[in-house]
Amino acid sequence: AISRDRYWGTPLPIWHSHDWQEVVCVGSVEELSSLSGVRVTDLHREFIDHITIPSSRPGMPPLSRVSEVFDCWFESGAMPMAQRHFPFKDPKAEEDGLLQADFIAEGLDQTRGWFYTLMVLSTALFDRPAFRNVVVNGLVLASDGKKMSKRLRNYPDPMLVINSTGADALRFYLMSSPAVRAEPLKFNDQDVRGVVREVLLPWYNAYRFLVQSAKRLVQAPSGQSKGLHQADTLHQADTFSLGNKVSSDNMMDQWIESCAWDLARLVKEDMEAYRLSSVAPRIHSFVDNLTNWYVRMNRSRLKGQLGSDQAQAATAVLFQVVMTLTAVLAPLTPLTSEYIYLNLRSLLPPEQQLASIHLGRFPGGDQLPPGELPPSALGGTSVQVRVGNMQRVIIAGRTARDRRVMSLKLPAKRATVLVSTEEEVQGLLSVSEYIKEELNVRELQVQTSDRNDTKLEATPDSRLLGKRLGCNFKKVAIGIKELSSERVAQLRREGRLVVAGQDVLLHEVIISRSFLGDAGGSVEGVMVDEMAGALFLLDVEVDQEALAQSSARELVNRLQKLKKKAQVSVSDGLLLAYQVVDGGPEESRAIGHLLVQQEESMTAALHVPLQHLPPVHSDLDGKAGLDLESDPAAAAAVDSVWAERAGQPLVRVAQVVEQLCIGGVSVKLRLLIAKLNPGK
């Protein structure tokens, strides 16, 4: 039914005689005027109901309008024609394609309302849909799954949510929710906070790290570094151009640039196809790659510890990537994107600076300079495969450590990765330093050949193979499971193999490697996900060298925290030292001998030589001396020994006593920081 029996609404344009022998459906205002002799200027009911049309039958009373009005959804369905006053004002609108919307958007409940009447009218009139695309959102429900109700007050105040998490977090939460897939959403403000934690804060931290790295590269007129500012903003005086594209030979740089390029391309394709549900997962994945992999694994480069050239290249790449991410997120998080862009804008060449990020074009292939190829065309895909395999191996390595409750602080002697192809071997070897550093492994081996404690296996895919072989599947399946490692490798290499008289194709089996060693032995084996036939083996035996490296790493960590607490930096002319305070000279010498083996690595990490001081008398008697501030005699003795070792006067600025595990033994160490005496 298209009519409703009520007062408010568009009058049905049907006039009839009292006996219904005459019925007239009026098609326009002009037609009504010619039939009735009344000029109509307003189509509301109160201006129409009194109009009559003379009967065509002599002596019969005039025709009157029916009392019903149009259903409001019928009016909504006529919206494409009504907005252009078709066919009266713009008769060629249909020919020009102006009556078909690019997209419409409404809730799932409109399937039987607006969507339906749009489709019915357009099909009846033009034999086509009224829209090219439709975006349907699900219903937003209360956290308990019930309909949100003013009476029940079962929903949070929207302004309180916005004030606590920001409008961008709420916007991204809704855009990444089941509602964009036409599914119901149980609204939970804690999930909005999750967007802040998982997307906005990591993105902002990457931006802030970029600002800090850029400030390190800024040189004062005298040629001396201006130092690291704690603020997360750039001033005009601090700026220099990072906007020009750089060509880096670092694989991680190439990888993150390739990922950023693919993000922009795929998000653009998804949004142009109205696949909004695909956008948020891509952004989540990229933010994780940027913050938890690229920035984390390149901190030393970005901080300038590997030289100014490396720092500038890494900072320029990070700038390009953060700007791309900011542009991609601009439609979803407009306020945060604008804030970040306006602060980074000064790093662009003047001709590229815009008043707002929302005035720029969305990044994509058509934005490349003439003659420049996208990173994926320059081998970006292979780089992504290599780094993706590296990530999978690192995750497997972390799993191996977790199974043995082996802390990452404790170096492992050796790790072995068994893979299926030489291409995978070369790919992992090219990123071996990253794997060793991330897993704290001294030696990494990558090979295709099996060891005595591993076996390459194949399992039939019953869905594919069973459908093709039918009654022969059972004996072929048994044969596949009994294949030797060499035969499975042949299948992987050649793509097919004859088993029990039947051809078996590579995609019809699942290849994996199993670890045959004893559980709880000296080696822990973990399968590498999403790498067919890959296995990670970790040697978990701990030797003296591993203990020494672990002890040095922990000592460096404690000293770095003490430096931060004392608010001093390497440029202040620091001296660092440690003392044993709960043992005698022999224990002190033993610990010193253990740590001196790691002197080079500790100095590189601290950027300052570390000295081992003998214990003072008050330490040896065990009754005093732990706190130098309350023991002037011990303090004087420590300072005297230290100054003698340093060969010049010094001023102690910080000390703390910490319980550390050194060489597998728990001991108390006094950690000290001093400045060279400027009055020398």
N, C-alpha and C positions, 0 to 999 in steps of 0.2 A: 504494500500500500504506500502511496506517495502523499496521502492526505492526512490531516489531523483535524479534529473537531474542537477547535479552540479559537480564541479571539486574535491573539498576537501571531502574526505570520504573514507571508505573502499570499494574497488571495488567489485561489484557483481560478484561472481565466475561462471558466465554463458558465455559459448562460443557457437556460432551458425554459421551455414552456411548462405550464402547470401539469400538463398530461404527458410530458417528456416525448412528445412527438417531434419537437424541434429542439436540437442541441447545437450550440455554436461554441467552438473553442477559438478564442481570440488569440492571434499570434503576435500582436504588437500594439503599442499605444495608438499608432496611426489607424490601425484597423478598428480598434475600439471607438476612436473618435468618428470615423466614417459610418460605423454601424449605429452608434447611439446619438450622434450629433453633439456629444459632450466632450470638450477638450480636457484631457486628464494631465495634470502636472505632478501628481503624487500618487504612488501606487499602494499606499497603506490602506487598510480595509475601510477606515472611516470615510475615505474619499472615493471608494469604489462601490460599496454595497448598494447605494441608492440608484446607481445607473441602471437603466433598462434598455433593451434592444427591441425595436418594433417587430412584431411577428410577421412572417412572410405570408400567413394565412389571413385573409380578410376577416375582420370582425373578432379576431382572437386577441386576448390580452398580451401585453409585451412579455418578452423573456426576462427573467431575473437571474442573478448569479447564485450559484450554489453557496451554501454557508461555510464549507470547509476551506482550510488554508493548506499550503504546501507543508509537508514535513521539512523541518529545518535542515535535515541531512540531504534532502533533495536540492535545496538551495546551495548547500556547500558543494555538492557534486557538480553544480552548474558554474562553480567559481571560475574555471578557465575561460569559459565563454563570457561570463558576466564582467570580468575585470577589463575586457576589451570591448564590451558592448557589441559582441558578435551576434548576428551578422550585419547589424545596422551601421555601426560606426566604422568597423574595420572588416569588410567582407572578405578580404584576401588573407586574413590571419591564419586560417587553416592551411592554405597553400604555402604560406611562409613558415609553417611549423611553429607558430607562436602560441598555439593552444595546447601544446604538449610540454609539460614541465620537465626541466632537467632532473629534478628530484623533488619528492615530497617527504615529510617527516611527521610522524604522529605515533601515538601509543598503540600497543597491541589491541586494545579494546576497540579501536576504530576499524578493525577488519570488517565488522558488520555495519559500520557507519559510513564514515567519509570515504574510506578506501573503496567500499562496495558501490556507493552511488557515483563516485568518479568513474569507476570502471563501467558501470551500466550505461551511463549517459554517453560517455565517449565511444563505447562500442556501438551503441544504437545509432549515434549520429555519424561517426567517422570510421567505424570498424577497426579501431585501434585503441590501445590503452591511453589514459590521460597523462601518463608520466613515463619517463624513461628509466628512472630509478626510484626506489622507495626505501627509506630508512625507518625501520620500525623499532621503537624502544619498548622494553618491558616495563612493568609496573614497579615503582619503588615502594616497598613495604616496610613496616616497622621491623625491628631486630628480631621479634618473635614470630615473624611471618604473617602477622595480621595487617589488615589495611590501616594505614595511618589515619588517625581520627583526632579531631580537635577535642572531642568529648573525653576520650581516653588519655590524651596528651602522651601518646606512646611514641613520641619522636623527639629528638633533641632540637633545641632552638637553632635554626640555620645560622643566625648571626653569631651565636656563641661558637659554633663550629668554625665559621669563617674567621672570627677573631682569634681563635686558639691555633688554627692550623694554616690559615690563609685561604683565599679564594682559589688560588691555583691548585692547591692540594685537593680541594673538594671537586674542582672541575676535572682534574686528571683522574680522580677516583671514579667519578661517574662515567667518564669516557673509556675507562678500562674495566668496567663492571659488566656483569651478565646482561645488564639492561640494554647495552648496544647490540646484543644478539637477540633481542626480543624475548629475553628470559626475565623472570622476576628477580629483583634485587632486595635482599634483606639489609637495609641500611644499618651500618654500624660505624659510629664515629671513630672507634679504635682503628678501623681499616683505613680511614682517612689519614690518621697519624702514620699508618704504615707507608702511605705514599710519600710522606715527608721523609721518613727514615730510609726508604729503599730507592727513591728517585731524586727528590729535590735536594736533600742534604748531600748525597754523594756527588751530584752534579755541581752543587755550590762549592763543595770542598775541592773538586777538580779545578773549578774556576779560581778559587782562592789560592790554590797551589800554583796555578799559572801566574797569577799576579805576583806572588812572592818570587817565583823564578824570574819573571821579567824584571823585577826590582833588583835582583842580584846582578843582572846583566847591565844595568844602568851605571855608567861611570861618571863620577864627579869631574869638574873641569881640571882638577889637579891630576886626574888619572887614577885616584884612589876610589875604591868602591864606596858607594853611599851606604851600604849595609842593608840588612833586611828590615823592612818596616813591618810592624805587626798589623797595620791596617790592611783591609782587604779592598782598598780602592787605589786607583792610579791617579796621580796628579799630572797636569799638563807638562810640568818640568821633568817628570819621570819617564816620559814616553819616548819610544823609538819604534820604527816600523817593523812589524812582524807580519804584515799583511801580504808581502810578496811570497809566492809559492816557492817552497824549498824542495830540493831533491836529496833525500837521505838514503844512504846505503845500509842503514840499520834496519834489520828485519822487523823489529817491533814497531818502528816508525812506519814502515811500509804496511804492516798489518793493520795498525789502528787507523791509518788513512784509508785503507781499502775498506775496512769495516764502516767508517763514517760515510764513505761514498755509497756503499751498498745500503746503509740505513736511509740516506736521503732519497736514493732511487726507489727503494721498495716502499717506503712510507708514501712517497708521491704517487706511485702506482696504486697503492691500497686506497688512498684517499680519493684519487680520481675515479676509482671503481666503487667507492662508497663502502669499502670493507673496513669499517672503523674498528671492528673487533681485533684486527690483525696488527694495528698500529702500536698499541700499548706494550704487547709482549716484545716487539722488536726494540722498543726504547728501553725496556727493562734489561734486556740482554746486552744492549750496547753500553748502557751505564755501568753494568757489572764489568764488562770487558775493559772499559776506560779506567775505572777507579781501582778495581781489585786485581787487575792484571797489568795494564800498561803503566799507570802512574806508580803503582807499588813496585813493579820490577824495574823501573827506570828512575827511581829517586836519586840515585847517585849521579846519573847523567844530568838530571834537571838541577841538582844542587851544585853542579860544577866540579864534582870530585874527580871526573874523568877528563877535565880540560874544558876551556872556554868554548872551543869549537863544537864539542859534543853538547855542551849546555845550550848553546844558541840553536843548534839544529833541533834538539829535543823540545826546547821551548817553542820554537816556530811551529813544529808539528802539533804540539799540544794546543797552541793558539788556534791553528786552522781547524782542529778537531772540535774544540770547545765552541768555536763560532758556528760550525756546521750543526752541532747538536742544539745549540741555542736557537738557530733558525728553524730546525725541524720541530722543536718544542714550542715555537712561538704561537701556533694556532691553539695548542692545548694548554699552555701555561703562559699567557700573554704578559702578565705582570712581572714574573721572575725573569722571563726572557728579555724584557725591555730593560730591567735593571742591569743585568749582566752585559747586554749589548752596549748600553750607554757608557759603561765604565771601560769596556774593552775597545770602544770605537776609536779612541785616540791612538791605538796601535796600528790602525789601518792607514794606508796611504790616503792623503787628503781627498783625492778624487773618488774614493770608495766609501767615504764616511756619509752616513745618512742621518737624518734627524730622528728616525725611529726604525727599529728593526721591522716593524709592521709595514714600512714603506718599501722594503726590499722584496725581491722575488724569491720564491721557494727554491732552495738549492736542488740542482739536478743536472742532467747531461747537457741541457741547452745552455747552462751557465758557464761551461768551460771556455777558456780563451781559444781562439781559432788555432787549429792544428794540435791542440793538446788532447791526449787520450786519457780516459778515466783510469784510476789505479787498477781496476780489474782487468783492463786491456793490457796492462804492463806486467802481468804476472801476479796480480793481486789475488786471484783465486788460489794459486798454488801457495802463496804466502799464508792465506787464511787456512788452508789445509794443514800446513806445517805447524802453525801456531795452535790450531785446534787440536792436533795430535799431541803437542806439547802440554796443553791444558789437561787433556785426558790422562796423560802419563803422570802429571803432577798430582792430580786427584787420586789416582790409583796409589801413588806413593804415600800420600797422606793417610789413605785407608790402611795401608800396610803398617805404618807407624802406630795408628790408633789401635789396631788389633793387638799389637805387642806392647801397648801403653809406653811407647818410646817417644819421649819429648823431642820436638824439632830442635831444641837447644843442644841436643846431644848429636854430634856428627855421626853419620853412618859410614862404614868403611867403603862399601861398594853397592851399586845398584845395577841390575841387568834388565834390559828391555828386549824381549823377543817379539819380533814383528814378522809380517808375511812377505814383504817386498823390499827390494833394495832402495826403491824410492822412499819408503818410510824410514829406512835406516839413515839415508842421507838427510832427510828432512829433520829427524830428531837430533842427529849429530850437529846440524847447523844451529840448533838452539840448546845444545847440551849445557852451556855455561848457565843459562837461565834455570834449567832443570836442577843442576847441582846446587845452585845457590838457594833455590826455593825449597828443596828437600833436604838441604844441608848434608849432601853426599860428597865424599872426597873423590870417588871414581865412578864414572858412568860408562857402561858397555851397552851397545846396541847391535843386535845380530839377528839373522834370519834362521840360523841353524839351531836345532833343539839341543838341550843339555841332557845329561843322564837322568835328571829328575823332572823333565818336562815331556809332554807329548802333544803333537798337533792332531786334532780330532775333527771329524765331520759328523753332523747330525742331519738326517733327511728332513726336509720341510714337507710334512705330510699333506698339507693343503695343496701345494703345487704338484709334488711328485705323485701323490696318491691319485689325484685327478687324472694325471696323464697316463700312469702305468696300470691303473686298475688292479686286477688280480695279481699282477707281477710285483706290486709294490712291496709286499711283505719280505720276499727274499732279497730284493734290492736294498731295502732298509737295513736288513741284517748285514749285508755286505758293506754298506757305507760305514756302519758303526765299527766294523772290524778292519777298516783301512789303516795301513801303517802311516807314520808321519810323512814318509817319503812320497807315498801315493797321494796323500791329502795335499802336499805341497805341489805335486804335479797337477792336480785338479785346479788348484789356485792359479798356477802358472799358465796352463793351457786353456782353462775355461771349460773343459769337458773331460769326462773319464768314463770308460766302460766298466760297469760294475754288474756282475751276475748276468752278463750278456745284454745289458741295457745301457744306452747312453745316458749319462747323468750330467746335467749342466750346472755350472757354478752357482747360478742364482737359485737353484733348487735345493741347496744344502746350506747349513749354518756351520761356519768354521770357527773353531775355538781352540784354545790351548789350556791344558790342565797341568797343575803342579802335582808331581808325584811324591814330593818330599814329605817327611814326617811333620805332623802338626806340632808346633812348639819347638821345632828345631832351630838351627842357626840361620835359616832362610825363610822368609815369609813371602808367599806368592799371591798376587791379586790380578784377576783378569782386568784388562783395560776396556772400559765400555766404548762402544761404537767404533772399535778397531778390530775387525775380524782376525782372530788368531793371535792377538797381542796379549802378552803376559808380562807383568812387572814383578821382579824378584829383588827383595831387599835383604842384604846381609846384615843381620841384627846383632852380630857379635861386637862387643865394645872392647877396644884396646886402649892402651895408655895414651896414644895420640888423640883418640876421640875424647877421652876425659880431659886432656890438656886443652883442646880446642873448646870444649864445652865450658870449662872453668874460665878461660880467657873471655869467652863471649859474655858470660854472666858478669864478670868483673867489669868489663867495658860498659855493659848496660847499667850497672849501679853507679859507675862514675859519671856517665852521661846524665843520669837523673840528678846526681849531686851538683853537676855543673848547671843544670837548668834551675835547680832550687836556689843556687847561689847567684844566679843571674850574671854569669860570666861567660865569655866566649874566648875562642882560641886567640883572637886578635889582641886580647888583654895581656899576652905574655904569660901563659899559665905553666905551672909545673904540677904534675900529678904523682902521687905516691900511695903505697899501701904498706901496712904493718900487720903482723900476726900478734894478737893480743891475748890469746888463751893457750899459748904453748911456749916451749923454750926455744933456744937458738937452733937446735936440730930440726924441730918442726918448721921453724921459720925458713931455714936454708932449703929444706925439702920442697916447701911450697914455692919458694923463689926459683928453685931449679926447674920445677914443673912449668911455671908461668914464663920463664925466660925463653922457653922454646917457642912461645907464641908472641914474643916481643914485637916482631915485625908486623903481624896482623893487628895487634892491639894499637900500635902506634899509628897505623894507617887508619884505623877506625876513630881514634881519638884526636888525631892530628897533633898530638903532643907526646913526647917520650914519657914512659911510665917507669917510676923508680921503685925498687923494693928496699924498704928501710928495716934495719934490725929492730927487735922489740926493745923498749926502754925498761929500766929496772922496775918501775911501778907496774908494768905489764907482767913481768916475770913473777912478782910475788903474789899476783892474783887478787890483791886487795884494793887497788886503786888504779887510776890511769885510764879507765875506759872513756871517761869524759874529760877531755883536755881543758875544757872551760872551768872545771871545778878542781883541777889538779895542776897548778902553775908549774910545779917542778917537772912533771911529765911533759907539759907543753914546752917548757924551755929546752928539755932534753931532745924532744922530737925535732924542734925547730933548728937546734944546733947541728944535730946529725944530718938533717936534710940540707941545710945551707952548706955544710961541708961537702956533702955529696954533689950538690949543684955547682959548687965553686964560686958562689956569689950570694949576696944577701937576698932574702926573700921575705914576703909577708903572707902568713897563712890566712886564708879567707873562708875556708869551710872544712869541716871534718864530721865524719859519722862512723859509727861502728855497726857493721852488718854481719849477719850470719849467712855464710855462703858455703856451697858445696864445692870444694876444690879437690880435684883428683879423686872424687868419690868419698871424700871425708868432709864432714861438717865442721867448719872452723869459724872463729870470729876474726874479722879483719877490720882494721881502722883505715878508712879511705880519706885521703887528704888532698886539698887543692890549695895552691899558693900562687901569688903573683911575684914576679921579679921585682925587687925593691927599686923603684925609680930613683931613689936618692943615692944609688951607688956611685 
